[in-house]
Amino acid sequence: MKVTGRIVQRLPAWVRLTPLDVMFSVMGVLGSVSSLLGLSEPSSIERVLPWWGSLLWSLCLFTGCVAWFIGLTSVKENNGSFVLRRMPALIFGLYLVSLAAVAYGFAVIAFAGWTGIVPGLLFMALAGGTYLRRVDFASRFREDRDER
């Protein structure tokens, strides 16, 4: 086995199963923390929303990404299957991230006009993806609870 294969095998199960989710949640935490600390200012959000709206957006993104990350870290192996043990945190995090991505997408389009369509749609796609993921997990969670 190659070195990269051995490295990947040593990663926690939750990282191997959901590498994109882990990457997006970490990127969201870093972006929201830098915004909250004033290290970066998303100009579209700053210009479209009042100061408290920008703060609320950053807090929503931070809380959502942290909850998403907490939910992801709860993946455990059980008889060859993988089980999410903190599903409510994961679902809540995905909900907040969807809201933050929609707000940012609209802010980019409102601020930049036609030149903001492509970057705005990228955030809308992120919002759609996290929304679909949340709906999927929520329906699975309901089914699991109904079976008990």
N, C-alpha and C positions, 0 to 999 in steps of 0.2 A: 504494500500500500504506500502511496506517495505521502509526502510530508503534509500536503494540504488536506488530504483525507484524514490523516491522524489528528490534525488540528481541529477539523470540523467535528470529528467524533467526540472530542473532549469538550465541546461547547455544550451548555445546558440544553435540554430538550426544547425548552420554550424558544430558544434562539434558533435552533435548527429547523423547527416547525414553522416559525413565523418571522423569518428574517426581515421581510419588508415592513411588517408591523413594528418590529423592534426599531428599525432604522427611522421610520416616520415618527414614532413616539419620542425617540431621543432627539431628533431634529426639532420637533415641536417644543420640547422642553428647553432646549438651548436657545431657540429663537424667542420664545416667550420670556425667558429669564433675562436675556439681553435687552429686550424691550422694556421689561419692568424696571431694570436697573438703569435705563437710559443709555445703554451702550449702543443701541441701534434704534432707529425710529422708522417704522414702516410709513413712508411719506403718504401713501394713499390713505391709510387708516387715519393718520394725523390730520390730513386736510379734509377728509370727508366727515369724520366723527368729532364731537367735542372731546376735550381732554379726558373726561370721565368715560367716554365711549371707548377711547383707545386703551385706557386702563382696564376696563371691563373686558375688552377683546383679549388683551394679554392674559388676564386672569383666567378667562374661559379656556384659552388655548393651553395654558400651563396646567390647570386642573384636569382638563380632558386628557392631555398626554400622560400625566402622572397616573391617573386612574386607568387608562388604557395599558400603560406599562405594568402597573400592579396586577391587572387582570392577566396579562401575558405571562408574568412570572409564576402564576399559579398552575401552569401546565405540569401535570404529573403523569407518570406512566402507571397504568393499572391493568395487569394481565394482558400486556401487549397493546392496549388501547391508551390513548392519551385523553386525559380528563382536565377540563378547566375548572378550578375550584373557586375562583373568585369571579364568576360570570357577571354578577351585578356591577362590579367595579368596571369591568371591561365594557359592558353595554353603556354605562353612564359616560365613560371616557370617550367612546366612539360618538355618542350623541353630542357632547360638547365640542369635539374636534370638528364634526360636521357643521355645527353652527358657526364656529370660528372660521372655517374654510369658506362657507357661503358668504359671510360678512366680508371677508378679505377679497374674495372674487368680485363681489359687487362694488366694493370700495375701489379696487383697481380700475374697473371699467368706468365708474363714475369719475374718477380722478383723471384718467388718461384718455378717455373717449375711445375712438376707434382703435388707437394704437394699443389700448389695454385689453382688447378682446381676447387675444391669444393667451397672455398670462392670466387674465381673469378666468378664462375657460379651464385652464390647468387647475386652478383652485376649485372651480366648480366640479371638475372631474374627481378631485380628491374628496370633496364633500359628498359626491355621489357614491364613491367607493366606500367611504367610511359609513355612510348611511346604509348601503346594502349589507355591509358586513354586520352592522348593528342589528338590522332586521333579521338576518340569518341567525345570528347568535341568540337573539331574543326569542325567536320561534323555537329554536332547539332547547333553550332553557325552559320555556313553557311546556314543551313536550316531555322533558325529563321530569319536571315537577308533577305533571299530570299522571305519569306512569307510577309514581310513588304512592 
